[in-house]
């Protein structure tokens, strides 16, 4: 069972306000600290996260690692933790997306898979989206950078400066 912390977050759905929708972007999430990757929603944009994925290979050091995804807004944080743990000398692919059924598949000698659901909502400007391998060891290694797929929205606001508006991918 995934662990979800109950918090109150600012939320505006596209159907509750005037939004322009732009194309879907697939981005790599840069490393910002040991076992941590963070990406921030730019000014003037609202993101609907439709997929987040990270692959990790653990060192031989004993311990149980858990992978969590954090949505950090000013004054609030939502934490979603994968349902299983990752042991020493293991590899796992972690996936988060709206409506996912939580499951864990671990086969010794092969890559394991873990997935869990995230809220289907828009995250406003300045929201930090952070993936973190908890209980990690300095020898643990991400297998490439995590990937996030987002739909990009902006408010239909004629007062919004042009430099803050995303460039439409589809005209």
N, C-alpha and C positions, 0 to 999 in steps of 0.2 A: 504494500500500500504506500503510495507516495505521501509525503508529509507536506501539508499546506498550512501556512501560517495565516490566520484570519486578520486582515487589516482593512482599513478604509482607504481607498485610492481615488484620486480624481479621475473621472471617466466621462468621456463624451463619445457616443456612438455616431457613426456617419449619418444615420437616419434621424438623429436628434439635433443636428446642426448642419450648417451649410459647409460641405467639404468638396474639394476637387480631388478626384482620385487619379493617381498617376500609375505607371507601370510597376511591376514587381521587380525588386532588386535582390540579387544574391550577393552577399558581402562576406568577406572574411573578418573574423573578430580578433583584433590584435591582442597579443600578450601584454598585460599591464603589471603583473607581479608573479611570483612563484605560484604555479598551479592556478592562475587566474587569467581570464580573458574578458575584456570589457569593450563595449561599443556604446556610444551615446547618440540618442536621437537628436539630429541637428536642429538649430533654431528654424522656425517656420514650417517644420514638418511634424506629422503625426504618423506613427508606424503601427501597422497591424502585423504582428509576428505570425508567420504561417509555418515556420519550421526553424529549429535550431538543432545543430548536430555537432558533437565533439567525440573524438577518438582518443583514448588514453592507453598507454602501456605502462604497467607498474614495474618498479624495481623488485629485486629479490628480498628486500627488507619486509619483514612481517608487518602486518597491519591490515585493517579493513578501510578501504576508501569509499566515499560516497560522492556522487556528483550532484551539484545543485545549480539551479538557475535563479538569479536574483533580478527583480525589476525594482530599481531604486529611483524614487521620485523625491522631490523636496519634502522631507518630513515623513515619508512612508516607504516601506519595503515589503515586497512580496517574495517569499522564498518557496521554491518548489524543488523538492529533493527526489531523485530517482528512487525507485522501490527497492533496489538491491545494493549490495556492497561489492567491491572489487578487491580481491585478495592479491597477495604478492605474486609477481611474475605472471600477470594476467593482462589481457587486452580487452577493452570493451568499447563499443560504439553506443553513445548516448543520444537519444532523440527526444525532442519535445515538440509537440504541435497541438493545436486546438482539437479537442474531441478524441484524442488518442486513448486507447485502452492500455492501462499500465501493465507491463509484463517484464519479466527477466528471463533470459536464456543464457545459461552458462554451461559450456562444454569444455572440459579440460583439454588444453592443447590447441584450442580454436578461439577465435574472437567471440566474445559474448555480446549480447544485445540487450539494451534496457531502453524502454520508452515510457513516457508519461505525458499527461495532458497539461496544457497551459491555458489561461483564460483567453477567450476570443474577444479581444478588445483593442482599442487604440491607445498607444502610449505617446504622451505629449513631448514637446521639446524639452531637452535636458534629462529625460529619463535615461538612466544607465542600465544596460542589460549586461549582466555579468555571469559568466560560467565559472564554477570553482570546484576543484577536486579537493574535498575535505579529507583530512587524515592522511594527506599525501606526504611523500618522501621526496627529498631533493633529487633522487634518481628517477622519479616518475617522469614520463615524457609524453607530451601531446604528440599525436601522430598527425602533424600538419596543424593548421589553424582551424578552430571551429568555424562553422558556416551558419549564417543566418539568412533566411529568406523573408523579406518584408514587403508588404504593400505600402506604398507611400501616399499620404494624403496631405492636403493643406487646407486651411480655412479659406472659404470664398470671401476674402476681405479686401476690398479695393484699396484700403489704407495700408495694407501690408507692403513694405518696401520690396521692389523687384528682386533685390539680391537675396532675400530670404525665401523666395518662392522656388520650389523644385522645378526642374526643367521637365516638361511633359515628354514621356517616351512615346506616347501614341497621340497623334493629332486627330 
